[in-house]
């Protein structure tokens, strides 16, 4: 397979992206290729400096950069030679099988929707995060910022997307899906969460186990936690902040190490017709490496196809 990498995206680009590509290339089988998408002159100069053969990669010249503060739709239209725009053109025409970037998350979402399109039946694509459980394994938190004003039917679909992700990428059998709320009782929470609960409790599409309180985030009570993107983003950034506090205070523990964003590298955009991963803006070489390897794993799990089939079953069940 071919994995496209936006070399210009991220706070420490292009060096971090290229370091990550070099690390990942050493672990991938020879049948896989990393496609470096960015300023060709800079890429070749870096590889020469690092004494890395350029023919180990495919290199596609895309000298323009979409900045983090640019309006995504306008930027994609006005900068057709940007690394993100070129990457999505290649993905659309199946010149690459997956595309990863630590650049503008807004541009990555817009590019996903308008280049490879959402899967029919998906109301809104979503992005998950991974929360380490205290006794091992990971819990999927969905959504973490893409949809800050999610309606109940959208949150119902988050349960389906998160369940399929947990099953096919984390290999959890019959994942337990919970709804993040301020209490375990059915009538707790806002009108939105109460309405979402009513939809989810009768679900035949996944294993819904009820409400989950914030204090249960790290326990092994559920495998998927559903929330709207506003709440999910606050939860995720609070976890990141606590991890930084632990590091500053010199607290070391194998469990705490699993909260390092580098471990996962990037998160997929779920609900689109291809494999797209978005990395943290501060990604270093190791994070980029893991994002590339995660791209391969998600593509080979055929996650997009399985989501499509699940939506087709859902449509038939509701005829």
C-alpha positions, 0 to 999 in steps of 0.5 A, a space after each residue: 500500500 501507499 501512505 501519503 504524508 503531509 511533510 509540511 504540516 505541524 509545528 515542527 515540520 518539515 523535520 519532525 515529519 521527515 524524521 517520522 517517515 524515516 523511522 516508519 519506513 524501517 518498520 514497514 514491509 518492502 511492499 509498502 511505500 511512504 509518499 512524501 508530499 511537500 516541498 521537493 527541494 526541502 525533502 531531498 536536502 533533508 534526506 541527503 543531510 541524514 544520509 537516507 536514500 531518496 529512492 526509499 520514498 515516493 516524493 511529490 512536490 507540493 510547495 505551499 502550506 495551509 496555515 493553522 489559522 486559515 479558513 479551511 475551505 478557502 485555503 484548499 481552493 486558493 492553494 491547490 499546490 498545498 501539501 494537504 490539497 495535493 494529498 487529497 487529490 491523490 487520495 481521491 484518485 487512489 494514487 495513495 491508500 491513506 493520508 496523514 497530516 499533523 497540519 490544519 485539522 480543519 483543512 483535513 476535515 474539509 478535504 475529507 468531506 469534499 474529496 473522498 466524501 462521507 459514507 452514505 448515511 453518515 450524518 457527520 464524520 467524527 474523530 475519536 481519542 484513545 483513553 488508557 484503561 488502568 488495567 490495560 487496553 484502551 477506551 475510545 472517546 468519541 467525539 473529541 471536537 469535530 462536532 461540538 453541537 451534536 444532536 441525539 441522532 448524531 450521538 447515536 451514530 458516534 456509538 456505532 462508529 466508536 464500536 466498529 473502531 474498537 472492534 476492528 482496530 483495538 480488537 475488542 469483541 462486542 465493545 461496550 458502549 456508554 454515554 458520558 453523563 453526570 449520573 448513571 440514571 436514565 433521566 440524568 443530564 441535558 435534554 440532548 443526552 436524555 434523548 440520545 439515551 432513549 435512542 441508544 438504549 434500544 440499539 440493535 447496532 451495538 452493545 449499549 450499557 448505559 450512562 458513564 460518569 466522568 470518574 469512570 473514564 479510566 476504569 474497565 466498565 466500557 470500551 467506547 464513551 460517547 459524548 458531543 465534541 464540546 465535552 469530548 474536547 474538554 475531557 481530552 485536553 484536561 487529560 493532556 494537562 494532567 499528564 503534563 503536570 505529572 511529568 513536571 512533578 517527576 512522576 513516572 509510571 508505566 501506566 502514565 506513560 500511556 497517556 503520551 500522545 506520541 504513543 498513538 500518533 494520530 486519530 482517524 476521521 471516521 465516517 468517510 470513504 477512505 483512511 485519513 489520520 490527523 496528528 497533534 500539531 506538536 507532533 515530533 518524529 516518534 508521533 509521526 512514525 506512529 501515525 503512519 503505522 496506525 494509518 496502515 493498520 486502519 486501512 488494512 482493517 478495512 474500517 471504512 468498508 465495515 462502517 459502510 456495511 454497518 450503515 447499510 444494515 442500519 438502513 435495512 433495519 429501519 425501513 
